[in-house]
Amino acid sequence: MKVRCTSCGSKKFVYTSKGENPTEHHGAVCANCNKPLTLKDLLPLTPMDPIIKCLIGQRKTG
């Protein structure tokens, strides 16, 4: 699964955490435009990278 910001198209994101203010966003935001990521930003039907597929296979067998 890949992530792509629907606002600016960036692939980069950063995780956020709650600060002192409980209304602050908690999750992930786009590293470029700072938009909170939503389900619309996930690309679940993208093919899995072959290296990742190999690593997952090694984890299951080892």
PyMOL commands that set and color helices and strands:
alter all, ss='L'
color gray80, all
select helices_A, chain A and resi 39-41+50-61
alter helices_A, ss='H'
color red, helices_A
select strands_A, chain A and resi 2-3+13-16+27-30+42-43
alter strands_A, ss='S'
color yellow, strands_A
deselect
rebuild
show_as cartoon
